[in-house]
Amino acid sequence: MKTIAIARIVAATDFSAAAERAVRRGALIAKQLGAEFHLLHVVHPLDLYPGLMLAFDSRKSELERLRQETGKTRVDTMADALQQEYGIRIKTATRIGRAHTQIAEYAAAHAAGLLVVGARGENNMLDLLLGSTASRLLRVATCPVLIVRNAEATSYRQAIAAVDFPEGSAAVPTFARTIAPDARIEVLHIFDLVQEARMREIGLDDARLQKYRDDALAQTQTQLDEMLAVLEDERMTRQALTGYPPEEICARAVTLGADLIVLGRQGKSDLQEFLLGTVSKDVASAADCDVLLTT
């Protein structure tokens, strides 16, 4: 099966426990793919946030003082440890600004093929008030984003590649295989019951609704079979289910004991996203395992 070439991976750290998990996952993937690894630390302009008034110049001076006293920043020290453990090429960088904006701009400037971030940062209260860096990053990043929740950075063993039709394609399972080379992968489609609910509202009886559901699932299974035939990966299986997609994807992950969910980012207007969310955003928020959102 074909995989996707990823030459450069960027992992962001704020030195929290969540970020450490993300950094280690990014380093492992870089080792598996032979990719160049960039370790990025973004210093917040803390005076932008209520109650945190450390001046921008003071924070910048603190960074310079640390570099002069030790010869290295904290991110450099982390990179040295990772390089020794994983044997990978690492470049470090520090930026000052809003984390999601700086991370996205850095990744774009360095043509990153993958961004790796923790699910939560070091300040959970700010996350609750303003949205986590990971969730805001999904709005602006131009490359795939891996949101890390798994406690251990070990090779993925069971992945779900959630696809949609007609927009879905082999890109999602191909990306799943790229970063989970040793995993079993289930290609999953959830038939959304919203249309069925609308049909019930206009008076269709249960027999017709059941036939509609059966026909839709049969068509989906055919599409999945055709996709798997093209992918030619004997470790991939397929599954078609009905229900509310975010809920069913997360439930299926629990059933399989999946440690990775891969799905595409879906586009809606800003108003629709604010009111309803998207499947990808909802899964990224609710899943108990790592979630990779492709472009």
NUBAKOL-62150 format. One line per field, with one value per residue: x, y, z of N, C-alpha, C in turn; residue in three letters. Coordinates in pm, whole numbers. Layout:
// residues N
nxx: [X, ...] $
nyy: [Y, ...] $
nzz: [Z, ...] $
caxx: [X, ...] $
cayy: [Y, ...] $
cazz: [Z, ...] $
cxx: [X, ...] $
cyy: [Y, ...] $
czz: [Z, ...] $
type: [ALA, ...] $
***
This chain:
// residues 295
nxx: [83, 41, 200, 205, 436, 620, 821, 886, 820, 643, 637, 472, 546, 464, 581, 418, 254, 80, 182, 434, 372, 281, 512, 686, 543, 549, 826, 867, 717, 860, 1100, 1013, 940, 1163, 1181, 1251, 1263, 1099, 1106, 904, 860, 628, 609, 376, 233, 182, 52, -174, -375, -633, -547, -290, -7, 257, 507, 567, 833, 972, 937, 1069, 1326, 1376, 1401, 1634, 1818, 1822, 1933, 2185, 2295, 2299, 2366, 2189, 1842, 1539, 1397, 1598, 1741, 1550, 1537, 1793, 1777, 1576, 1692, 1901, 1760, 1589, 1738, 1714, 1694, 1684, 1545, 1526, 1307, 1192, 914, 729, 408, 60, -29, -158, -160, 114, 220, 88, 177, 453, 467, 366, 555, 776, 703, 573, 471, 316, 161, 202, 37, -48, -350, -440, -321, -91, -248, -543, -769, -759, -782, -1048, -1183, -1104, -1074, -887, -540, -506, -768, -815, -608, -688, -847, -678, -449, -270, -185, -202, -313, -216, -363, -273, -347, -293, -126, 121, 393, 397, 415, 133, -142, -408, -618, -867, -999, -1193, -1426, -1598, -1868, -1995, -1751, -1535, -1220, -942, -745, -763, -749, -497, -329, -359, -232, 25, 122, 71, 214, 224, -24, -353, -619, -934, -1156, -1399, -1738, -1996, -2334, -2527, -2813, -2972, -3102, -3282, -3443, -3566, -3716, -3892, -4035, -4190, -4370, -4309, -4344, -4240, -4154, -4071, -3871, -3689, -3615, -3494, -3274, -3143, -3077, -2906, -2694, -2606, -2512, -2306, -2134, -2054, -1911, -1705, -1583, -1484, -1299, -1115, -1021, -873, -680, -537, -451, -407, -438, -637, -975, -1332, -1615, -1956, -2185, -2479, -2603, -2531, -2261, -2013, -2051, -2079, -1835, -1653, -1753, -1711, -1435, -1379, -1490, -1321, -1084, -917, -625, -587, -757, -838, -942, -1099, -1085, -1376, -1556, -1745, -1955, -1848, -2053, -2220, -2037, -1997, -2252, -2319, -2091, -1847, -1808, -1540, -1427, -1583, -1522, -1248, -1260, -1393, -1288, -1105, -855, -562, -609, -607, -632, -680, -601] $
nyy: [-120, 226, 503, 824, 1076, 1229, 1479, 1653, 1723, 1902, 1967, 2108, 2261, 2346, 2273, 2140, 1848, 1735, 1838, 1720, 1452, 1479, 1570, 1352, 1161, 1281, 1270, 994, 927, 1074, 934, 683, 753, 867, 1142, 1497, 1662, 1918, 2114, 2321, 2604, 2824, 3136, 3292, 3617, 3735, 3951, 3991, 3846, 3835, 3926, 3830, 3980, 3998, 4165, 4193, 4259, 4189, 3913, 3838, 3921, 3743, 3502, 3556, 3588, 3329, 3189, 3307, 3239, 2958, 2875, 2739, 2709, 2601, 2450, 2367, 2195, 1995, 1901, 1791, 1567, 1420, 1373, 1208, 987, 904, 922, 1107, 1377, 1703, 2025, 2332, 2592, 2911, 3112, 3418, 3504, 3455, 3125, 2934, 3073, 3129, 2869, 2758, 2933, 2890, 2618, 2629, 2793, 2627, 2418, 2193, 1854, 1745, 1838, 1823, 1821, 1866, 1766, 1939, 2243, 2412, 2569, 2513, 2663, 2889, 2751, 2663, 2906, 3033, 2843, 2557, 2550, 2351, 2316, 2569, 2579, 2405, 2557, 2720, 2591, 2462, 2214, 1856, 1777, 1631, 1541, 1469, 1230, 986, 818, 689, 689, 479, 246, 267, 44, -21, 135, 369, 466, 708, 766, 966, 983, 1149, 1277, 1159, 980, 775, 901, 938, 670, 608, 798, 717, 468, 557, 686, 494, 238, -28, -100, -246, -147, -10, 82, 310, 401, 616, 616, 889, 959, 1180, 1253, 1045, 1100, 1333, 1230, 1074, 1273, 1374, 1179, 913, 564, 303, 73, 164, 340, 160, 13, 217, 268, 18, -2, 217, 146, -85, 24, 184, -13, -136, 76, 99, -151, -124, 80, -45, -241, -92, 13, -210, -340, -578, -573, -399, -350, -318, -121, -38, 173, 303, 618, 899, 1064, 1169, 1062, 787, 721, 767, 582, 345, 342, 295, 38, -112, -71, 125, 318, 532, 768, 861, 1117, 1333, 1693, 1883, 2119, 2402, 2694, 2974, 3044, 2815, 2629, 2735, 2707, 2434, 2278, 2049, 1721, 1636, 1819, 1765, 1496, 1520, 1658, 1483, 1224, 954, 882, 933, 1171, 1226, 1478, 1519, 1716] $
nzz: [0, -71, 94, 260, 193, 439, 519, 718, 1053, 1296, 1636, 1909, 2220, 2557, 2778, 2951, 3096, 2909, 2671, 2673, 2625, 2363, 2230, 2256, 2112, 1858, 1811, 1799, 1569, 1380, 1386, 1288, 1029, 924, 925, 945, 1254, 1421, 1705, 1877, 2079, 2208, 2346, 2543, 2504, 2788, 2896, 2751, 2857, 3104, 3435, 3425, 3410, 3328, 3160, 2807, 2726, 2958, 2966, 2734, 2803, 3006, 2867, 2722, 2930, 3040, 2828, 2813, 3062, 3072, 2823, 2676, 2593, 2757, 2576, 2404, 2572, 2609, 2347, 2314, 2483, 2356, 2108, 2176, 2273, 2061, 1830, 1613, 1371, 1493, 1511, 1683, 1799, 1914, 1964, 2005, 2097, 2014, 2075, 1893, 1652, 1605, 1594, 1370, 1169, 1177, 1106, 845, 723, 726, 572, 688, 717, 908, 1211, 1559, 1863, 2212, 2384, 2579, 2728, 2954, 3115, 3226, 3295, 3129, 2889, 2909, 2906, 2669, 2476, 2382, 2279, 2087, 1978, 1867, 1691, 1493, 1332, 1185, 1093, 814, 748, 820, 1153, 1453, 1745, 2063, 2309, 2424, 2687, 2667, 2439, 2217, 1943, 1733, 1764, 1701, 1480, 1371, 1066, 974, 730, 485, 254, -38, -22, 100, 65, -38, 101, 382, 511, 400, 516, 777, 769, 715, 950, 1132, 1099, 1185, 1268, 1305, 1099, 1089, 845, 860, 820, 912, 882, 877, 1066, 1039, 800, 782, 1002, 916, 706, 849, 974, 768, 734, 646, 672, 909, 773, 519, 597, 710, 485, 338, 506, 499, 225, 201, 372, 242, 3, 104, 211, -25, -142, 47, 17, -243, -199, -25, -195, -373, -204, -119, 123, 345, 617, 672, 756, 708, 813, 847, 998, 1163, 1291, 1511, 1389, 1536, 1796, 1745, 1623, 1832, 2017, 1879, 1873, 2143, 2168, 2000, 2126, 2026, 1959, 1803, 1603, 1279, 1069, 825, 808, 821, 632, 732, 751, 955, 1134, 1133, 1236, 1488, 1600, 1566, 1558, 1417, 1273, 1286, 1470, 1696, 1747, 1795, 2034, 2207, 2202, 2357, 2282, 2068, 1805, 1464, 1233, 904, 609] $
caxx: [0, 113, 194, 224, 570, 624, 963, 910, 717, 655, 568, 472, 551, 464, 644, 317, 251, 13, 276, 542, 321, 277, 649, 739, 475, 605, 962, 855, 674, 973, 1194, 953, 931, 1288, 1150, 1315, 1174, 1110, 1049, 869, 802, 570, 592, 256, 239, 89, -26, -300, -475, -673, -486, -153, 41, 400, 525, 630, 979, 1025, 941, 1176, 1452, 1393, 1453, 1773, 1898, 1840, 2025, 2320, 2346, 2315, 2406, 2079, 1709, 1475, 1359, 1721, 1770, 1456, 1577, 1911, 1733, 1501, 1786, 1975, 1670, 1528, 1832, 1653, 1739, 1594, 1568, 1446, 1270, 1107, 841, 650, 280, -50, 26, -211, -117, 258, 244, 42, 265, 583, 451, 351, 683, 873, 642, 553, 371, 237, 172, 167, 11, -121, -492, -457, -196, -55, -343, -674, -871, -757, -838, -1193, -1235, -1068, -1056, -751, -456, -533, -894, -801, -514, -759, -908, -582, -340, -288, -138, -267, -285, -233, -389, -225, -402, -240, -25, 249, 428, 437, 358, -12, -180, -542, -661, -991, -995, -1333, -1439, -1730, -1898, -1898, -1630, -1425, -1135, -839, -644, -770, -681, -357, -258, -359, -125, 154, 171, 47, 256, 209, -157, -475, -695, -1072, -1210, -1533, -1830, -2117, -2446, -2593, -2956, -3045, -3192, -3389, -3533, -3646, -3812, -3995, -4118, -4286, -4472, -4273, -4366, -4121, -4108, -3997, -3749, -3596, -3562, -3401, -3152, -3075, -3020, -2793, -2583, -2553, -2434, -2185, -2045, -1996, -1809, -1591, -1514, -1409, -1186, -1017, -960, -772, -574, -460, -387, -479, -462, -749, -1110, -1428, -1735, -2055, -2280, -2569, -2610, -2474, -2121, -1910, -2077, -2055, -1692, -1588, -1797, -1643, -1296, -1378, -1516, -1203, -962, -834, -538, -578, -867, -798, -1055, -1075, -1150, -1491, -1577, -1874, -1939, -1814, -2175, -2259, -1944, -2023, -2379, -2333, -1965, -1828, -1775, -1398, -1406, -1648, -1443, -1122, -1286, -1453, -1218, -1010, -727, -508, -693, -537, -722, -610, -650] $
cayy: [0, 352, 589, 967, 1122, 1338, 1510, 1744, 1718, 2007, 1943, 2228, 2232, 2449, 2201, 2074, 1702, 1706, 1870, 1621, 1335, 1512, 1578, 1216, 1098, 1337, 1218, 855, 925, 1121, 821, 582, 801, 930, 1283, 1599, 1695, 2055, 2132, 2463, 2657, 2957, 3212, 3375, 3755, 3712, 4071, 3990, 3769, 3899, 3881, 3784, 4106, 4001, 4242, 4128, 4279, 4113, 3772, 3824, 3932, 3618, 3404, 3590, 3561, 3185, 3146, 3354, 3170, 2814, 2846, 2671, 2730, 2478, 2370, 2305, 2083, 1889, 1846, 1706, 1440, 1347, 1330, 1094, 872, 858, 923, 1179, 1514, 1795, 2168, 2398, 2731, 2977, 3226, 3492, 3543, 3363, 2993, 2868, 3148, 3109, 2729, 2742, 3008, 2822, 2495, 2665, 2848, 2519, 2313, 2074, 1757, 1704, 1914, 1740, 1903, 1803, 1799, 2053, 2310, 2419, 2650, 2461, 2766, 2965, 2663, 2664, 3037, 3078, 2731, 2508, 2577, 2249, 2342, 2690, 2549, 2338, 2658, 2796, 2509, 2422, 2076, 1767, 1801, 1516, 1580, 1353, 1204, 862, 841, 634, 704, 351, 228, 246, -95, -28, 268, 385, 567, 742, 827, 1016, 976, 1123, 1356, 1077, 918, 689, 981, 918, 546, 612, 872, 630, 368, 626, 710, 374, 133, -162, -112, -288, -26, -28, 193, 321, 505, 626, 672, 986, 937, 1307, 1248, 953, 1171, 1424, 1149, 1035, 1390, 1396, 1075, 781, 461, 232, -22, 239, 390, 48, -15, 326, 245, -102, 30, 309, 70, -174, 108, 222, -129, -151, 181, 64, -263, -71, 154, -140, -308, 0, 30, -334, -356, -689, -546, -308, -403, -209, -126, 67, 179, 419, 693, 1033, 1029, 1184, 969, 649, 705, 753, 455, 237, 344, 228, -104, -175, -39, 200, 422, 641, 793, 951, 1162, 1459, 1813, 1914, 2263, 2467, 2837, 3003, 3042, 2675, 2563, 2785, 2655, 2290, 2205, 1960, 1585, 1629, 1896, 1696, 1376, 1564, 1700, 1380, 1094, 923, 843, 1032, 1201, 1292, 1543, 1545, 1833] $
cazz: [0, -74, 211, 231, 229, 536, 536, 830, 1158, 1397, 1762, 1993, 2363, 2660, 2889, 3034, 3080, 2783, 2563, 2674, 2554, 2220, 2179, 2245, 1999, 1736, 1792, 1756, 1429, 1300, 1376, 1201, 891, 882, 901, 1026, 1365, 1472, 1838, 1883, 2202, 2191, 2470, 2535, 2554, 2899, 2930, 2676, 2930, 3230, 3559, 3405, 3359, 3301, 3037, 2693, 2732, 3071, 2929, 2636, 2875, 3080, 2772, 2690, 3049, 3051, 2723, 2847, 3180, 3051, 2686, 2609, 2647, 2803, 2459, 2357, 2661, 2574, 2217, 2335, 2541, 2254, 2005, 2230, 2290, 1937, 1719, 1501, 1347, 1562, 1509, 1785, 1772, 2012, 1910, 2102, 2039, 2040, 2046, 1773, 1534, 1583, 1555, 1233, 1079, 1173, 1028, 704, 674, 713, 490, 771, 672, 1023, 1335, 1673, 1980, 2321, 2388, 2667, 2763, 3096, 3189, 3193, 3307, 3004, 2787, 2921, 2870, 2535, 2384, 2389, 2163, 1985, 1908, 1784, 1584, 1384, 1243, 1106, 1039, 674, 732, 916, 1295, 1542, 1884, 2140, 2441, 2480, 2789, 2625, 2297, 2159, 1809, 1730, 1740, 1641, 1436, 1295, 960, 953, 598, 448, 111, -144, -7, 149, -35, 21, 172, 527, 549, 361, 619, 895, 752, 717, 1086, 1213, 1004, 1240, 1328, 1236, 1069, 1044, 768, 918, 776, 991, 807, 964, 1068, 1031, 685, 817, 1092, 834, 632, 944, 1000, 659, 736, 597, 774, 955, 671, 417, 658, 724, 351, 306, 583, 448, 94, 221, 428, 138, -89, 176, 218, -158, -157, 131, -46, -357, -145, 26, -310, -428, -105, -118, 253, 407, 759, 683, 748, 691, 895, 822, 1107, 1159, 1415, 1512, 1360, 1641, 1906, 1701, 1600, 1963, 2076, 1807, 1920, 2272, 2144, 1940, 2200, 1932, 2014, 1704, 1509, 1171, 988, 756, 860, 738, 627, 747, 776, 1093, 1213, 1149, 1326, 1623, 1650, 1557, 1559, 1304, 1316, 1321, 1593, 1807, 1777, 1856, 2171, 2291, 2198, 2465, 2224, 1975, 1688, 1354, 1139, 778, 536] $
cxx: [87, 98, 221, 362, 560, 771, 990, 791, 746, 574, 581, 471, 537, 518, 544, 325, 187, 107, 389, 498, 321, 416, 707, 672, 530, 744, 958, 814, 786, 1076, 1141, 958, 1062, 1271, 1233, 1215, 1202, 1038, 1029, 808, 754, 548, 472, 289, 137, 5, -155, -412, -507, -600, -344, -78, 192, 425, 597, 782, 1042, 1037, 1054, 1312, 1481, 1450, 1600, 1865, 1925, 1941, 2168, 2380, 2380, 2371, 2297, 1947, 1652, 1437, 1482, 1757, 1678, 1496, 1698, 1871, 1659, 1594, 1864, 1886, 1623, 1623, 1780, 1715, 1638, 1641, 1476, 1416, 1183, 1043, 763, 522, 171, -12, -26, -167, 29, 288, 205, 135, 401, 573, 440, 483, 786, 816, 625, 447, 281, 267, 127, 154, -59, -265, -520, -321, -178, -157, -485, -783, -875, -812, -991, -1252, -1217, -1064, -912, -673, -486, -660, -885, -705, -583, -821, -807, -471, -372, -237, -211, -220, -315, -248, -365, -290, -341, -127, 113, 271, 486, 370, 209, -42, -315, -588, -796, -968, -1140, -1347, -1583, -1746, -2001, -1765, -1509, -1344, -1035, -737, -645, -708, -535, -275, -252, -247, 13, 207, 143, 85, 233, 67, -256, -558, -835, -1116, -1359, -1613, -1954, -2225, -2527, -2745, -3038, -3146, -3310, -3491, -3623, -3752, -3925, -4091, -4222, -4380, -4435, -4289, -4237, -4065, -4025, -3866, -3645, -3535, -3462, -3268, -3074, -3008, -2897, -2672, -2522, -2467, -2302, -2086, -1979, -1886, -1685, -1513, -1429, -1286, -1077, -948, -850, -652, -483, -379, -466, -505, -573, -880, -1205, -1550, -1824, -2159, -2373, -2567, -2558, -2323, -2021, -1927, -2041, -1907, -1620, -1627, -1727, -1497, -1283, -1396, -1393, -1078, -865, -748, -518, -706, -816, -923, -1022, -1142, -1261, -1522, -1722, -1848, -1906, -1937, -2221, -2167, -1967, -2149, -2379, -2204, -1951, -1795, -1632, -1370, -1464, -1571, -1313, -1142, -1324, -1372, -1122, -871, -675, -602, -610, -640, -643, -668, -735] $
cyy: [125, 425, 732, 1010, 1241, 1366, 1588, 1740, 1828, 1967, 2067, 2188, 2357, 2391, 2145, 1923, 1664, 1730, 1769, 1493, 1359, 1512, 1439, 1140, 1150, 1285, 1074, 846, 971, 1010, 716, 624, 858, 1077, 1375, 1647, 1836, 2064, 2282, 2498, 2799, 3021, 3304, 3520, 3767, 3835, 4079, 3924, 3835, 3840, 3834, 3897, 4112, 4063, 4161, 4139, 4200, 3966, 3748, 3830, 3804, 3509, 3430, 3561, 3411, 3136, 3186, 3276, 3024, 2779, 2778, 2713, 2596, 2388, 2301, 2182, 1966, 1822, 1754, 1569, 1355, 1293, 1208, 969, 816, 858, 993, 1318, 1610, 1938, 2232, 2542, 2782, 3098, 3292, 3538, 3447, 3224, 2936, 2940, 3123, 2966, 2709, 2813, 2940, 2695, 2525, 2713, 2738, 2398, 2182, 1984, 1711, 1796, 1824, 1828, 1820, 1848, 1921, 2113, 2319, 2496, 2608, 2566, 2852, 2881, 2668, 2797, 3070, 2967, 2687, 2548, 2478, 2281, 2466, 2666, 2483, 2437, 2718, 2712, 2464, 2282, 1988, 1793, 1674, 1567, 1457, 1348, 1079, 890, 796, 654, 572, 338, 202, 100, -110, 112, 259, 495, 597, 819, 870, 1000, 1084, 1194, 1273, 1016, 831, 768, 955, 785, 542, 688, 790, 527, 433, 641, 594, 251, -9, -193, -187, -162, -65, 98, 200, 433, 499, 691, 759, 972, 1067, 1304, 1156, 1020, 1268, 1349, 1102, 1151, 1414, 1277, 940, 678, 386, 138, 49, 294, 280, 12, 91, 305, 126, -74, 120, 235, -24, -96, 148, 107, -157, -49, 149, -52, -216, 6, 59, -214, -222, 11, -92, -350, -462, -669, -445, -384, -286, -232, -10, 59, 299, 489, 834, 1017, 1051, 1082, 826, 623, 684, 622, 337, 228, 273, 77, -176, -159, 38, 302, 537, 645, 892, 989, 1296, 1575, 1852, 2062, 2304, 2616, 2858, 2996, 2898, 2603, 2607, 2721, 2503, 2213, 2126, 1823, 1579, 1701, 1822, 1569, 1415, 1605, 1585, 1251, 1078, 889, 955, 1048, 1277, 1348, 1581, 1668, 1789] $
czz: [0, 59, 167, 278, 322, 566, 662, 926, 1259, 1520, 1849, 2140, 2446, 2790, 2990, 3012, 2947, 2665, 2557, 2603, 2403, 2159, 2160, 2131, 1868, 1707, 1744, 1609, 1337, 1282, 1279, 1054, 838, 853, 990, 1131, 1415, 1605, 1861, 2019, 2175, 2327, 2454, 2574, 2668, 2934, 2850, 2755, 3064, 3350, 3546, 3335, 3338, 3165, 2931, 2700, 2846, 3036, 2829, 2704, 2954, 2990, 2742, 2809, 3062, 2948, 2758, 2963, 3153, 2914, 2607, 2672, 2692, 2686, 2398, 2441, 2633, 2443, 2231, 2387, 2437, 2146, 2051, 2236, 2156, 1817, 1596, 1487, 1409, 1544, 1612, 1746, 1887, 1946, 2023, 2035, 2081, 1991, 1914, 1646, 1503, 1537, 1409, 1134, 1067, 1087, 879, 645, 650, 638, 566, 710, 784, 1141, 1449, 1796, 2087, 2322, 2474, 2701, 2912, 3179, 3151, 3204, 3181, 2890, 2789, 2876, 2723, 2431, 2387, 2265, 2052, 1908, 1820, 1668, 1466, 1286, 1146, 1044, 897, 646, 832, 1058, 1374, 1684, 1971, 2277, 2505, 2577, 2745, 2476, 2247, 2024, 1819, 1695, 1672, 1607, 1368, 1192, 923, 822, 574, 298, 80, -128, 34, 36, 37, 102, 322, 568, 509, 464, 748, 885, 761, 859, 1180, 1130, 1054, 1287, 1240, 1215, 1023, 971, 800, 854, 864, 906, 903, 953, 1061, 917, 713, 909, 1015, 756, 723, 971, 891, 641, 680, 708, 803, 850, 564, 473, 673, 590, 308, 377, 528, 315, 109, 276, 325, 40, -24, 182, 84, -181, -74, 72, -164, -310, -98, -88, -370, -333, -94, 11, 329, 556, 780, 670, 731, 777, 858, 932, 1087, 1294, 1399, 1500, 1473, 1754, 1867, 1675, 1733, 2030, 2010, 1850, 2054, 2253, 2092, 2025, 2113, 2006, 1916, 1622, 1406, 1093, 925, 828, 764, 746, 646, 762, 923, 1184, 1238, 1247, 1469, 1682, 1662, 1580, 1429, 1359, 1364, 1453, 1713, 1846, 1846, 2002, 2262, 2299, 2315, 2414, 2133, 1856, 1587, 1258, 1015, 711, 418] $
type: [MET, LYS, THR, ILE, ALA, ILE, ALA, ARG, ILE, VAL, ALA, ALA, THR, ASP, PHE, SER, ALA, ALA, ALA, GLU, ARG, ALA, VAL, ARG, ARG, GLY, ALA, LEU, ILE, ALA, LYS, GLN, LEU, GLY, ALA, GLU, PHE, HIS, LEU, LEU, HIS, VAL, VAL, HIS, PRO, LEU, ASP, LEU, TYR, PRO, GLY, LEU, MET, LEU, ALA, PHE, ASP, SER, ARG, LYS, SER, GLU, LEU, GLU, ARG, LEU, ARG, GLN, GLU, THR, GLY, LYS, THR, ARG, VAL, ASP, THR, MET, ALA, ASP, ALA, LEU, GLN, GLN, GLU, TYR, GLY, ILE, ARG, ILE, LYS, THR, ALA, THR, ARG, ILE, GLY, ARG, ALA, HIS, THR, GLN, ILE, ALA, GLU, TYR, ALA, ALA, ALA, HIS, ALA, ALA, GLY, LEU, LEU, VAL, VAL, GLY, ALA, ARG, GLY, GLU, ASN, ASN, MET, LEU, ASP, LEU, LEU, LEU, GLY, SER, THR, ALA, SER, ARG, LEU, LEU, ARG, VAL, ALA, THR, CYS, PRO, VAL, LEU, ILE, VAL, ARG, ASN, ALA, GLU, ALA, THR, SER, TYR, ARG, GLN, ALA, ILE, ALA, ALA, VAL, ASP, PHE, PRO, GLU, GLY, SER, ALA, ALA, VAL, PRO, THR, PHE, ALA, ARG, THR, ILE, ALA, PRO, ASP, ALA, ARG, ILE, GLU, VAL, LEU, HIS, ILE, PHE, ASP, LEU, VAL, GLN, GLU, ALA, ARG, MET, ARG, GLU, ILE, GLY, LEU, ASP, ASP, ALA, ARG, LEU, GLN, LYS, TYR, ARG, ASP, ASP, ALA, LEU, ALA, GLN, THR, GLN, THR, GLN, LEU, ASP, GLU, MET, LEU, ALA, VAL, LEU, GLU, ASP, GLU, ARG, MET, THR, ARG, GLN, ALA, LEU, THR, GLY, TYR, PRO, PRO, GLU, GLU, ILE, CYS, ALA, ARG, ALA, VAL, THR, LEU, GLY, ALA, ASP, LEU, ILE, VAL, LEU, GLY, ARG, GLN, GLY, LYS, SER, ASP, LEU, GLN, GLU, PHE, LEU, LEU, GLY, THR, VAL, SER, LYS, ASP, VAL, ALA, SER, ALA, ALA, ASP, CYS, ASP, VAL, LEU, LEU, THR, THR] $
***
